[in-house]
Amino acid sequence: MMRRLQQVPAWILLLIGASVLPGWAGVTPEGLTGTSWLVEDIGGAGVIDFARTTISFSEDGRVYGDTACNRYNGGVTLDADRMSFGPLISTKRACPEAVMNQESRFLEAMGKVESWALDENGLLFLYDADGQPLIRASRIMDSDSEE
């Protein structure tokens, strides 16, 4: 006797997958490259208003951006939903203490990233080895871009 496979309604699949899309799901690597992301949260502690911390991915496997005080760059490795950053180098300008503290939190978080995902609103999440969110960022529209 043949068993009939039950089909899962599409709306259930949408609900299951709606919270977070891991890695490249629905996004090509080109969707990250050539785009800048504005960091909105670091480790659940928020960020300083108007102190723009950004992340950009280049097509040649590099990451670069602004910490709100200094510029940084380094290597990035992407493999499906896995992401890690090589050593990051940055300029060494002095800034107000609160901005410098935010920069330290950001660079420390970047060093702990092991995976990533996009949520249903297109927000980029970077996670640590335990799956805890380290950084949340939103896509910078072209008119807002620093480049």
Secondary structure, 3 states (H helix, E strand, C coil): CCCCCCCCCHHHHHHHHCCEEECCCCCCHHHHECCEEEEEEECCCCCCCCCCCEEEECCCCEEEEECCCCEEEEEEEEECCEEEEEEEEECCCCCCHHHHHHHHHHHHHHHHCCEEEEECCCCEEEECCCCCEEEEEEECCHHHCCC
